[in-house]
Amino acid sequence: MTDPANPTTPPASTAPTSTRTDKGVRGFELDIHVAFTQPLPAAQARAALLTLDGFTVDLYRPHPAALHADQSGGDAPDEVPSARLTGPLRDPEALRAGLSALLGGPARYVEVGVRGFLRSAAGQTEWMPWKRNAVLPRADVARVTFEEGVRFVLE
């Protein structure tokens, strides 16, 4: 369409930016949250999480505004109190072994479960709420089942 006030304006593009017609992808993914006994440097946190291979890792750091107690004016330390890992469940036994290693080392507690999600065409993910929570002692990793919608808290 041309602008009547300026006939040299090229026509506006009305073509869609994407030919993708699906509105989103639904599915289930493993969702793991690890809280460390004390905040770890980012490199050390990533090294500790190598026992759980093949997952997308998000390191959680405190927001800089929350660190206002430090009046020195310096940058916030690069320490990570917790992390989230997501991805497909490949080998349940290897995952249980990795969880045991974390719980025997730097992890204070671990939350793990297979969670439903809806991912939009733009890539934004909406996670479904958990259907049920089960709290287990940290030594009972073998009792973790990977049922859809059930979160196991190992503490």
KAQUIRA-V380913 format. One line per field, one symbol per residue. ss: DSSP state (H for helix, E for strand, C for the rest). A space follows every 10 residues. Layout:
ss->???
This chain:
ss->CCECCECCCC CCCCCCCCCC CCCEEEEEEE EEEEEEEEEE EHHHHHHHHH HCCCCEEEEE CCCHHHHCCC CCCCCCCCEE EEEEEEECCC CHHHHHHHHH HHHCCCEEEE EEEEEEEEEE CCCCEEECCC CEEEEECCCC HHHCCCCECE EEEEC
